[in-house]
């Protein structure tokens, strides 16, 4: 089981929030996915931002959030708009 604090893009604050919503390891984050984790985090923080979603996705891929492909960023932006409407 890999500690979230060792993941790229995951700071102390995000790690704490992920644990509060039941995501306590890198493996669990991967199995839930960035979108699923973001939906869970919105229950704690309704103002969760697009950068957080990028960060979660990058953490899963082992990539800095700002190095995600333009195509992936577009997919995440579409998901984010949908998630914010709920």
C-alpha positions as CSV (number, residue, x, y, z in Angstrom):
1,X,0.0,0.0,0.0
2,X,1.6,3.2,-1.2
3,X,1.3,6.3,1.0
4,X,-0.5,9.2,-0.7
5,X,2.1,11.7,0.6
6,X,4.7,10.2,-1.8
7,X,2.5,10.9,-4.8
8,X,3.2,13.8,-7.1
9,X,0.6,16.7,-6.9
10,X,-0.7,15.4,-3.5
11,X,0.1,17.9,-0.7
12,X,-0.8,17.5,3.0
13,X,-4.2,19.2,2.7
14,X,-5.3,17.1,-0.3
15,X,-4.0,13.9,1.4
16,X,-6.0,14.7,4.6
17,X,-9.1,15.3,2.6
18,X,-8.7,12.1,0.5
19,X,-8.3,10.1,3.8
20,X,-11.5,11.8,5.1
21,X,-13.4,10.5,2.1
22,X,-12.0,6.9,2.4
23,X,-9.1,7.1,-0.1
24,X,-6.1,6.2,2.1
25,X,-3.6,4.9,-0.5
26,X,-2.4,5.4,-4.0
27,X,-3.9,2.1,-5.0
28,X,-7.3,3.1,-3.8
29,X,-7.0,6.4,-5.7
30,X,-6.2,4.5,-8.9
31,X,-9.1,2.2,-8.4
32,X,-11.6,5.0,-7.8
33,X,-10.1,7.2,-10.5
34,X,-9.6,11.0,-10.6
35,X,-13.2,11.7,-11.4
36,X,-14.5,9.5,-8.6
37,X,-12.1,10.9,-6.1
38,X,-13.1,14.5,-7.2
39,X,-16.8,13.7,-6.7
40,X,-16.0,12.4,-3.2
41,X,-13.9,15.5,-2.4
42,X,-16.8,17.8,-3.4
43,X,-18.8,16.4,-0.5
44,X,-16.2,18.0,1.8
45,X,-15.4,21.0,-0.3
46,X,-18.2,22.1,-2.7
47,X,-15.8,24.7,-4.1
48,X,-13.2,22.1,-5.2
49,X,-11.5,23.5,-8.3
50,X,-10.4,22.2,-11.7
51,X,-6.7,22.3,-10.6
52,X,-7.5,19.8,-7.9
53,X,-9.0,17.5,-10.5
54,X,-5.9,18.0,-12.7
55,X,-3.7,17.2,-9.7
56,X,-5.6,14.0,-8.9
57,X,-5.4,12.8,-12.5
58,X,-1.7,13.6,-12.7
59,X,-1.1,11.8,-9.4
60,X,-2.5,8.7,-10.9
61,X,-0.3,9.0,-14.0
62,X,2.8,10.1,-12.0
63,X,2.8,13.4,-14.0
64,X,2.8,17.0,-12.9
65,X,-0.7,18.3,-13.3
66,X,0.4,21.0,-15.8
67,X,2.0,18.3,-18.0
68,X,-1.3,16.5,-18.8
69,X,-2.0,16.3,-22.5
70,X,-4.4,19.0,-23.9
71,X,-6.8,16.2,-24.8
72,X,-6.9,14.9,-21.2
73,X,-7.3,18.4,-19.9
74,X,-10.3,18.9,-22.2
75,X,-11.9,15.7,-21.0
76,X,-11.4,16.7,-17.4
77,X,-12.8,20.2,-18.1
78,X,-16.0,18.6,-19.5
79,X,-16.3,16.3,-16.5
80,X,-15.7,19.3,-14.2
81,X,-18.5,21.3,-15.8
82,X,-20.9,18.4,-15.4
83,X,-19.8,17.8,-11.8
84,X,-20.3,21.4,-10.8
85,X,-23.9,21.4,-12.1
86,X,-25.0,18.8,-9.5
